[in-house]
Amino acid sequence: MRREPGEPASLGHVNPRQWGPIRDAEGAGHIELFLVATVVTIAVTRLYLQVTGFPQIGSASGLHVAHVLFGGVFMLVAMVMFMLLPGRSSRWLATLFAGIGFGLFIDEVGKFLTQDNDYFFKPAVAVMYLFLILVYVVGAYLVRRRALSDRELVVNALKMMQELAAGNLDAYEASELKRMLQAASPVEPLRDPLLGVIEEVTSEPLAVGRINRFYAGLRRRAVGMARSSLMQRLGVVLFQVVIVLSVFRPMQELVDDPSGFAWVWAGAAWLVLVQGVVATVLYYRGEHVRALQIFALALTLELLVVQFFELLDEPWLGVLRVLVNVLLLGVCHSMLYREEHLRSGPVTPSP
């Protein structure tokens, strides 16, 4: 399904008929935050253990409190938040906690696959890749495979109206709420009544809480940086540099030791490089939205696969590259947000 220039990826020009479960318009963002939190948690955990000499909590008393237990606590907190707190801010925070908890859990998978509880069991890394890539692929297929239907647009608009009722809807969120309803077909029975409610309620200034005010301010500044043509060009150059550099180390490893480990690492790096070349060509042809989508996919694949192999090979440099990758992925999505949303005229976020 083709989208018009500047049209949000989640709002199709012609909305398909509804089938299957109702999808969350923010689902792909939740999946991405979960995976990024998981990857960063694993990287930070392994760096901390390497630097501190792999200390054991409770060793003086004959106990060993594994960090998988802390992972369970984080995931428990996330589940309780999902069950008890309906707000959007709570869902994003719960997703972050879930990613941290899953990262602490999956980092110790080697202990559960070996009889001698070997944390350094190398095939355990493949299990991590399998889980992370599977979650990403399933999430991308379920949420991004097609535009939201008219029914899904109305349901997601109703979900955002919770923030309106709570007095936590800022100007940008109000514009997105209107956009969803306006993109839905008039045959949807709730579309026009909801639009009327929004016009009536949002005619008065919205009471935005401190957390939402802080969040809106950060979002406004991040998006504002993407408006600069210099920042856009610099961002694209940085994407290209990081993607090209990611090929050298795995190729060296492949030459020194052509094992299955090296072949998978090099294959993933070359796939990222091909995506980077395609994205570069599209960007300089003026197809910015499609190019940035491919850049985001390439940086995500590098974060989920290539960087894990680098962490095994060089812990210090690997952690640094992970953090740089996360930062560039955020820059890429900020630029993509600018291309997809602000050019079509929604209200700029305000604190």
C-alpha positions as CSV (number, residue, x, y, z in Angstrom):
1,M,0.0,0.0,0.0
2,R,1.5,3.3,-1.2
3,R,1.7,6.3,1.2
4,E,1.5,9.9,0.1
5,P,4.6,12.0,0.8
6,G,4.8,13.1,4.4
7,E,2.0,10.8,5.5
8,P,2.5,8.8,8.8
9,A,3.4,5.2,8.3
10,S,0.6,4.1,10.6
11,L,-2.1,6.0,8.7
12,G,-2.7,4.6,5.2
13,H,-4.2,6.7,2.4
14,V,-6.8,4.0,1.9
15,N,-7.4,2.0,5.1
16,P,-7.8,-1.7,4.7
17,R,-10.7,-3.7,6.2
18,Q,-10.3,-4.8,9.8
19,W,-9.3,-8.5,10.4
20,G,-7.6,-10.1,13.3
21,P,-6.8,-8.5,16.6
22,I,-6.8,-4.7,17.0
23,R,-3.3,-3.5,16.8
24,D,-1.7,-0.7,18.9
25,A,-0.5,2.2,16.8
26,E,2.4,2.5,19.3
27,G,3.2,-1.2,19.3
28,A,6.2,-1.0,17.0
29,G,7.6,1.8,19.3
30,H,7.1,-0.4,22.3
31,I,8.8,-3.3,20.7
32,E,11.8,-1.1,19.7
33,L,12.1,0.4,23.2
34,F,11.9,-3.1,24.7
35,L,14.7,-4.4,22.4
36,V,16.9,-1.4,22.9
37,A,16.6,-1.7,26.7
38,T,17.4,-5.4,26.5
39,V,20.5,-4.9,24.4
40,V,21.8,-2.0,26.5
41,T,21.2,-3.9,29.7
42,I,23.1,-6.9,28.4
43,A,26.0,-4.7,27.3
44,V,26.2,-2.8,30.5
45,T,25.9,-5.9,32.6
46,R,28.7,-7.7,30.8
47,L,30.9,-4.6,30.9
48,Y,30.3,-4.2,34.7
49,L,31.1,-7.8,35.4
50,Q,34.2,-7.7,33.2
51,V,35.5,-4.5,35.0
52,T,34.7,-5.7,38.5
53,G,36.1,-9.2,38.1
54,F,32.7,-11.0,38.1
55,P,31.7,-10.4,41.8
56,Q,29.0,-12.6,43.4
57,I,26.4,-11.0,45.6
58,G,26.0,-13.0,48.8
59,S,29.2,-15.0,48.4
60,A,30.3,-14.2,52.0
61,S,27.3,-16.0,53.3
62,G,27.6,-19.0,51.0
63,L,24.8,-17.7,48.7
64,H,24.9,-16.6,45.1
65,V,22.2,-14.1,44.1
66,A,22.3,-14.3,40.3
67,H,21.3,-11.2,38.4
68,V,18.6,-13.2,36.7
69,L,16.6,-12.7,39.9
70,F,16.8,-8.9,39.5
71,G,15.6,-9.4,36.0
72,G,12.6,-11.2,37.3
73,V,11.8,-8.3,39.7
74,F,11.9,-5.8,36.8
75,M,9.6,-8.0,34.7
76,L,7.3,-8.4,37.6
77,V,7.1,-4.6,38.1
78,A,6.4,-4.2,34.4
79,M,3.6,-6.7,34.5
80,V,2.0,-5.1,37.5
81,M,2.2,-1.7,35.8
82,F,0.5,-3.0,32.7
83,M,-2.2,-4.5,34.8
84,L,-2.9,-1.6,37.1
85,L,-1.9,1.6,35.2
86,P,-3.7,2.4,31.9
87,G,-1.9,5.7,31.0
88,R,0.5,6.0,28.0
89,S,3.4,7.2,30.1
90,S,2.9,4.1,32.4
91,R,2.9,1.8,29.4
92,W,6.2,3.2,28.1
93,L,7.8,3.0,31.5
94,A,6.6,-0.5,32.0
95,T,8.0,-1.4,28.5
96,L,11.4,0.0,29.6
97,F,11.3,-2.1,32.8
98,A,10.4,-5.2,30.8
99,G,13.3,-4.7,28.5
100,I,15.7,-4.2,31.4
101,G,14.3,-7.3,33.2
102,F,14.5,-9.5,30.1
103,G,18.1,-8.3,29.4
104,L,19.1,-9.4,32.9
105,F,17.3,-12.7,32.5
106,I,18.5,-13.7,29.0
107,D,22.1,-12.7,29.8
108,E,22.3,-15.7,32.1
109,V,20.8,-18.2,29.6
110,G,24.2,-20.1,29.4
111,K,23.7,-21.2,33.0
112,F,20.4,-22.8,32.1
113,L,21.7,-24.7,29.1
114,T,24.7,-26.3,30.7
115,Q,25.1,-28.9,33.5
116,D,28.0,-26.9,35.1
117,N,26.1,-23.5,34.9
118,D,28.6,-22.1,32.5
119,Y,27.9,-18.3,32.1
120,F,30.5,-18.1,29.3
121,F,28.9,-20.9,27.2
122,K,29.3,-19.4,23.7
123,P,26.2,-21.0,22.0
124,A,24.2,-19.1,24.6
125,V,24.8,-15.9,22.5
126,A,23.0,-17.6,19.6
127,V,20.0,-18.1,21.8
128,M,20.0,-14.4,22.7
129,Y,20.1,-13.5,19.0
130,L,17.3,-15.9,18.3
131,F,15.0,-14.4,20.9
132,L,15.7,-10.8,20.1
133,I,15.5,-11.2,16.3
134,L,12.3,-13.2,16.6
135,V,10.7,-10.5,18.8
136,Y,11.7,-7.8,16.3
137,V,10.5,-9.7,13.2
138,V,7.2,-10.7,14.8
139,G,6.6,-7.2,16.1
140,A,7.4,-5.7,12.7
141,Y,5.1,-8.2,10.9
142,L,2.2,-7.7,13.2
143,V,2.3,-3.9,13.4
144,R,4.0,-2.6,10.2
145,R,2.9,-5.1,7.6
146,R,-0.1,-2.9,6.5
147,A,-1.7,0.4,7.5
148,L,-4.1,0.6,10.4
149,S,-7.7,-0.1,9.4
150,D,-10.6,2.4,10.1
151,R,-11.6,0.4,13.1
152,E,-8.1,0.4,14.5
153,L,-7.7,4.1,14.0
154,V,-10.8,4.7,16.0
155,V,-9.8,2.3,18.8
156,N,-6.3,3.9,19.1
157,A,-7.9,7.3,19.2
158,L,-10.1,6.2,22.0
159,K,-7.0,5.0,23.9
160,M,-5.4,8.4,23.5
161,M,-8.6,10.0,24.8
162,Q,-7.7,8.5,28.2
163,E,-4.9,11.1,28.3
164,L,-7.5,13.8,27.4
165,A,-9.7,12.7,30.3
166,A,-6.8,12.7,32.6
167,G,-5.7,16.2,31.5
168,N,-2.4,14.9,30.3
169,L,-2.8,15.5,26.5
170,D,-0.4,18.0,25.1
171,A,-0.8,19.9,21.8
172,Y,1.1,17.3,19.7
173,E,-0.9,14.4,21.1
174,A,-4.2,16.3,20.4
175,S,-3.1,16.8,16.8
176,E,-2.3,13.1,16.5
177,L,-5.6,12.2,18.0
178,K,-7.4,14.3,15.4
179,R,-5.2,12.9,12.6
180,M,-6.2,9.4,13.5
181,L,-9.9,10.1,13.5
182,Q,-9.8,12.2,10.3
183,A,-7.9,9.4,8.5
184,A,-10.7,7.0,9.5
185,S,-13.7,6.5,7.2
186,P,-16.9,8.5,8.1
187,V,-18.8,5.2,8.1
188,E,-17.2,4.4,11.5
189,P,-20.1,5.3,13.9
190,L,-17.8,6.8,16.6
191,R,-15.6,8.9,14.2
192,D,-17.7,12.0,14.0
193,P,-18.9,12.1,17.6
194,L,-15.4,11.8,18.8
195,L,-14.1,14.5,16.6
196,G,-16.9,16.7,18.0
197,V,-15.8,15.9,21.6
198,I,-12.2,16.7,20.8
199,E,-13.0,20.0,19.2
200,E,-15.1,21.0,22.2
201,V,-12.7,19.9,24.9
202,T,-9.5,21.0,23.4
203,S,-10.8,24.5,22.8
204,E,-9.5,25.2,26.3
205,P,-5.9,25.0,27.3
206,L,-4.9,21.5,28.4
207,A,-3.6,20.9,31.9
208,V,-0.3,19.0,31.3
209,G,1.5,17.5,34.2
210,R,5.1,17.9,35.0
211,I,6.2,14.6,33.6
212,N,4.3,15.2,30.4
213,R,5.7,18.7,30.2
214,F,9.2,17.4,30.6
215,Y,8.6,14.7,28.0
216,A,7.0,17.2,25.5
217,G,10.0,19.5,25.9
218,L,12.5,16.7,25.2
219,R,10.5,15.6,22.2
220,R,10.3,19.2,20.9
221,R,14.0,19.7,21.2
222,A,14.9,16.3,19.6
223,V,12.6,17.0,16.7
224,G,13.8,20.6,16.4
225,M,17.3,19.3,15.8
226,A,16.1,17.3,12.8
227,R,14.8,20.5,11.2
228,S,18.3,21.7,10.4
229,S,19.4,20.7,6.9
230,L,23.0,20.6,8.3
231,M,22.0,18.2,11.1
232,Q,20.1,16.0,8.5
233,R,23.2,15.8,6.2
234,L,25.5,15.1,9.2
235,G,23.1,12.4,10.5
236,V,23.1,10.6,7.1
237,V,26.9,10.8,6.9
238,L,27.2,9.3,10.5
239,F,24.8,6.5,9.5
240,Q,27.0,5.8,6.5
241,V,30.3,5.9,8.5
242,V,29.1,3.6,11.3
243,I,27.6,1.1,8.8
244,V,30.8,1.0,6.7
245,L,33.0,0.6,9.7
246,S,30.9,-2.3,11.0
247,V,32.2,-4.5,8.2
248,F,36.0,-4.3,8.9
249,R,36.2,-6.2,12.2
250,P,34.1,-9.2,11.2
251,M,36.0,-9.5,7.9
252,Q,39.3,-9.5,9.8
253,E,37.8,-12.2,12.1
254,L,36.7,-14.2,9.0
255,V,40.2,-14.1,7.5
256,D,41.9,-15.1,10.8
257,D,39.4,-17.8,11.9
258,P,36.8,-18.8,9.2
259,S,34.5,-20.5,11.7
260,G,30.7,-20.4,11.7
261,F,30.9,-17.7,14.3
262,A,32.8,-15.4,11.9
263,W,30.6,-16.3,8.9
264,V,27.4,-15.3,10.7
265,W,29.1,-12.1,12.0
266,A,30.4,-11.1,8.6
267,G,27.2,-12.0,6.9
268,A,25.1,-9.8,9.2
269,A,27.6,-6.9,8.7
270,W,27.4,-7.2,4.9
271,L,23.6,-7.3,5.0
272,V,23.7,-4.0,7.0
273,L,26.1,-2.5,4.5
274,V,23.9,-3.4,1.6
275,Q,20.9,-1.8,3.3
276,G,23.1,1.3,4.0
277,V,24.0,1.6,0.3
278,V,20.4,1.2,-0.8
279,A,19.3,3.8,1.8
280,T,22.0,6.2,0.7
281,V,21.0,6.0,-3.0
282,L,17.3,6.6,-2.1
283,Y,18.1,9.5,0.2
284,Y,20.1,11.4,-2.5
285,R,17.3,10.6,-5.0
286,G,15.0,12.6,-2.7
287,E,13.1,9.6,-1.3
288,H,13.9,10.6,2.3
289,V,11.2,8.7,4.1
290,R,12.0,5.4,2.5
291,A,15.7,5.9,2.9
292,L,15.4,6.7,6.6
293,Q,13.2,3.7,7.1
294,I,16.0,1.5,5.6
295,F,18.7,3.3,7.6
296,A,16.6,2.6,10.8
297,L,16.3,-1.1,9.8
298,A,20.1,-1.3,9.1
299,L,21.0,0.3,12.4
300,T,18.5,-2.0,14.3
301,L,20.0,-5.1,12.6
302,E,23.5,-3.9,13.5
303,L,22.4,-3.3,17.1
304,L,20.7,-6.7,17.5
305,V,23.2,-8.9,15.7
306,V,26.5,-7.3,14.7
307,Q,27.1,-5.5,18.0
308,F,26.5,-8.7,20.0
309,F,29.3,-10.5,18.1
310,E,31.6,-7.4,18.7
311,L,30.7,-7.6,22.4
312,L,32.0,-11.1,22.5
313,D,35.2,-10.2,20.7
314,E,36.0,-6.8,22.3
315,P,33.9,-6.0,25.4
316,W,35.1,-2.4,25.9
317,L,34.9,-1.3,22.2
318,G,31.7,-3.3,21.8
319,V,29.9,-1.5,24.6
320,L,30.9,1.9,23.2
321,R,29.6,0.9,19.7
322,V,26.3,-0.2,21.2
323,L,25.8,3.1,22.9
324,V,26.7,5.0,19.7
325,N,24.4,2.8,17.8
326,V,21.5,3.5,20.2
327,L,22.1,7.2,19.9
328,L,22.2,7.1,16.1
329,L,19.1,5.0,16.0
330,G,17.3,7.7,18.0
331,V,18.6,10.4,15.6
332,C,17.4,8.4,12.7
333,H,13.9,8.0,14.1
334,S,13.8,11.7,15.0
335,M,14.6,12.5,11.3
336,L,12.0,10.0,10.1
337,Y,9.4,11.5,12.5
338,R,10.2,14.9,11.0
339,E,9.7,13.6,7.4
340,E,6.5,11.6,8.1
341,H,4.7,14.0,10.5
342,L,5.8,17.6,10.7
343,R,5.8,18.2,6.9
344,S,2.1,17.4,6.8
345,G,1.3,20.2,9.2
346,P,0.5,18.9,12.8
347,V,0.9,21.2,15.7
348,T,4.4,21.4,17.1
349,P,4.7,19.9,20.6
350,S,4.7,22.4,23.3
351,P,5.5,22.1,27.0
